[in-house]
Amino acid sequence: MKRLLVLGGGTAGTMVVNKLRPRLSRDEWQITVVDQRDVHYYQPGYLFIPFGAYTPDEVVKPTQRFIPEGVDLVHGEIDRVDSESNQVLLADGTALDYDQLVIATGTTPRPAETPGMDEGEWRKSIHEFYTHEGATALGEKLKTWEGGRLVVHIVDMPIKCPVAPLEFTFLADSFFREHGIRDQVEIVYVTPLPGAFTKPIASQHLGGMLDERKVELEADFMVESIDPEAKTLISYDEREVPFDLLVTIPLNMGADFVARSGLGDDLNYVKVDKQTFLSTQHDNIFAIGDASNIPASKAGSVAHFAVDIFTHNFLRHIDGLPMDEKFDGHANCFIESGDGKGMLIDFNYDTEPMTGKYPLPGIGPFSLLKETELNHWGKLMFRWIYWNVLLPGRDLPLPALMSMAGKDVPDEDAS
């Protein structure tokens, strides 16, 4: 009996076992998932909790519900991977053997990595919404906050869902207007990047959105520390940004066991081939979703498209055949822009977001790089698709590789 071990029962790990269990003989392959939690979180929903659009309970379901029959679920903390003996060691001393290993343990915010972030004012005037607990606490804060200087801040890239900080900013603007206190709120968007939108076409079409909402931009800001008593962000070049309420996206890092196992980069992301997800060090270890170091957006759509490519390649790999499908970094993301509207971007490793229609040329029904109500409803509809189509491993009629169909390709010869 051969053993497939999947570390992580989140988005990518759950999709992997649901895709592979029907394709691997139960007489030949045992499949086991290891996860610390017994609940599964719909993480895109965290964005809506602070504004009361979702309750905390609406984004949580039991993990076991999405693990298919014929797959074992082990609850436990992972200590390390022993790649020499093909074993995963758990914190309680349990050793799990594997023939093939898939690491899908994602990425998590690390507030302790920034001096002053989780000291004194943590969950008081300093908040985050990248965890269930954080989004819930921020929602309670916004219920009674009467205004002041709101700073939305990104420590560094990469982060889960890179557009979420912008979405939070747009939704905050809309939220405060709806509650009649927008005039009492100053909003500042602080980013380590050179701008809110860094790709030329997106910047051309969307670059004025912060100005239209009277949001101040502080770009190229690399935070060195936070002074919780003075309520100030301090950069390495000694710039200071004061706040009354700080909504920060802490440094995101992969799981600590990745570092202990010698499999990761400086941020604990597993080093893999960006087209096949195979470890650059071991031919029986893969990393999928946010756990890998591929230069793609750390978003659920990437995990979905990547798992489709991975499934095909994995089945060939275990049969000793070349992995002949190459992932292109395909990602698409709905971007909430407030007031019941949203945008959509579709891109990959080599192609920046463009205008056009998606997924059908000329028909859509979704518009790229354009605010529409339908894009907003597409974002909300995704929650049902996530629970009922993506996690169970059912096919979604969207190509895994990015298509140029429907996109308005700029004329390179145009002046």
Secondary structure, 3 states (H helix, E strand, C coil): CEEEEEECCCHHHHHHHHHHHHHCCCCCEEEEEEECCCEEECHHHHHCHHHCCCCHHHHEEEHHHHCCCCEEEEECCEEEEECCCCEEEECCCCEEECCEEEECCCEEECHHHCCCCCCCCECCCEECCCCHHHHHHHHHHHHHCCCEEEEEEECCCCCECCCHHHHHHHHHHHHHHHCCCHHHEEEEEECCCCCCCCCHHHHHHHCCHHHHCCEEEECCCCEEEEECCCCEEEECCCCEEECCEEEEECCEEECHHHHHCCCECCCCCECECCCCCEECCCCCEEECHHHECCCCCECHHHHHHHHHHHHHHHHHHHCCCCCCCCCCCCEEEEEEEECCEEEEEEECCCCCCCCEEEEECCCEEEEECCCEHHHHHHHHHHHHHHHHHHCCCCCCCCCCCCCCCCECCCCCCCC
